[in-house]
Amino acid sequence: MDPLEPYTTDELARRLETSKGLIWSFLNKLVGEDKVRKKEPEPNRTIWIREPPVYECENCGFEFQVKFLHPILSSVRLCPRCGKQLD
């Protein structure tokens, strides 16, 4: 799953060639671990969204997420708190 891209249970089950029940159980576990968000806009329809990874600055210890807007703009170069160049 790409970060911040919405997926339905049906879509993921088809892509992975497995049951919707198995996908639903696995993703609910990831929701509990704060790795995936779950939205239910209507009954019997669930949308899953993978959270972006969390980075930690080696210099100041600040933790932050990178919101992917575009493939070229998604790379992190500087810490948003201290400005240190990141690896």
C-alpha positions as CSV (number, residue, x, y, z in Angstrom):
1,M,0.0,0.0,0.0
2,D,1.3,3.4,-0.9
3,P,1.3,5.9,2.0
4,L,-1.9,8.1,2.2
5,E,-3.4,6.3,-0.8
6,P,-7.0,5.0,-0.1
7,Y,-7.8,1.3,-0.7
8,T,-11.0,-0.6,-0.3
9,T,-11.1,-4.1,1.2
10,D,-12.3,-5.6,-2.1
11,E,-9.5,-3.9,-4.0
12,L,-6.8,-5.3,-1.7
13,A,-8.4,-8.8,-1.6
14,R,-8.3,-8.9,-5.5
15,R,-4.8,-7.6,-5.7
16,L,-3.5,-10.1,-3.1
17,E,-5.8,-12.9,-4.4
18,T,-7.1,-13.7,-0.9
19,S,-10.3,-13.4,1.0
20,K,-11.8,-10.1,2.2
21,G,-12.1,-11.5,5.7
22,L,-8.3,-12.2,5.9
23,I,-7.5,-8.7,4.5
24,W,-10.0,-7.1,6.9
25,S,-8.5,-9.0,10.0
26,F,-4.9,-8.2,9.0
27,L,-5.6,-4.5,8.4
28,N,-7.6,-4.1,11.6
29,K,-4.4,-5.4,13.4
30,L,-2.4,-2.7,11.7
31,V,-5.0,-0.1,12.7
32,G,-4.3,-1.1,16.3
33,E,-0.6,-0.6,15.7
34,D,-1.3,2.9,14.2
35,K,0.2,1.9,10.9
36,V,-3.1,2.1,8.9
37,R,-6.1,4.3,9.2
38,K,-9.6,3.0,8.7
39,K,-12.6,5.0,7.4
40,E,-16.2,3.7,7.1
41,P,-18.0,6.2,4.9
42,E,-21.1,4.0,4.6
43,P,-22.2,0.6,5.9
44,N,-20.3,-2.4,4.5
45,R,-17.7,-0.2,2.9
46,T,-14.3,0.3,4.5
47,I,-11.4,2.4,3.2
48,W,-7.9,1.8,4.4
49,I,-5.1,4.3,4.4
50,R,-1.5,3.5,5.2
51,E,0.2,6.1,7.4
52,P,3.5,7.5,6.2
53,P,6.7,6.4,8.0
54,V,8.0,8.3,11.0
55,Y,11.5,9.7,10.9
56,E,13.7,10.7,13.8
57,C,16.4,13.4,13.6
58,E,19.7,12.1,14.9
59,N,20.6,15.6,16.0
60,C,17.6,16.8,18.1
61,G,15.5,13.6,18.4
62,F,12.5,15.2,16.8
63,E,10.0,12.7,15.3
64,F,8.0,13.7,12.2
65,Q,6.1,12.2,9.3
66,V,6.6,13.1,5.7
67,K,3.4,13.6,3.7
68,F,3.9,12.4,0.2
69,L,2.6,15.0,-2.2
70,H,4.5,14.1,-5.3
71,P,7.4,11.5,-5.9
72,I,9.9,14.3,-6.5
73,L,8.8,16.3,-3.4
74,S,8.6,13.3,-1.1
75,S,12.3,13.0,-0.1
76,V,13.3,14.6,3.2
77,R,16.5,16.6,3.3
78,L,16.3,18.7,6.4
79,C,14.9,18.2,9.9
80,P,11.9,20.6,10.3
81,R,12.9,21.4,13.9
82,C,16.7,22.0,13.8
83,G,17.5,22.1,10.1
84,K,20.1,19.4,10.2
85,Q,20.8,17.6,6.9
86,L,19.3,14.1,7.1
87,D,20.8,11.0,5.6
